[in-house]
Structure formats: C-alpha cells, structure tokens
C-alpha cells in the first residue's frame, strides 16, 4: 500500500480529483497527472489477485482507462480540492471494492430469471 492509502480511499468516496505521479511503461518514465480515483482492489477477472490503485487518466497516454497501478509504480498522490462527476466517466459496469455512494442515474440490470433491479 502507498503511505497515504486512507486519503486515496477518502478521495474515492468524496469524489475528489487527485494529482498522482507514477511510473508509466508506455511513456517510458514517471508522469504526473490529475486523475479521478476509482477503486482499490484486484483487476476484475484478472489473472492475479494483486490489489491495484484504479484511476481514470484523462491524458490517456499511459494505457487504456481505467488504469490499474501497483503500489510500487506510484511515486506520490495528493488529494485536490476539486470534485469530479463519476457519472461522466465512461467506465462501464464494474464491481467496486471500495464502498461508495456515487449516486448517478440508475442503470437497469436485467438478469435471466430475476426481476429487473436498479443498480446505483
């Protein structure tokens, strides 16, 4: 875990942007970005169970969004005072590991044999 792990989790719950410096293989070095923190946990359907710091990088040069960063890739994280709107991030449906109350437009989920339910 990174040293300010609790602040990263708070930024998710409070919908606050972060400034994060991390090592990016595609960029060939350390990059400094203003990003939206999304989650902390393993990759959904991934091959390993390693926990990652999931962010949305609007620059989109370090790989496809959302980016899952291992703790040793992260140089620093600072929570900014700016809010972000999770409803405007095209992350699609994913199971979140970190509990949050991101009230967005409910997505209706249809599952065979089960009545439709609103997912928030």
Beta strands, then each sheet from edge to edge (+ up, - down):
strand 1: 16-24
strand 2: 29-41
strand 3: 52-57
strand 4: 67-69
strand 5: 74-83
strand 6: 107-111
strand 7: 114-119
sheet 1: 4+ 3- 2+ 1- 5+
sheet 2: 6+ 7-
end
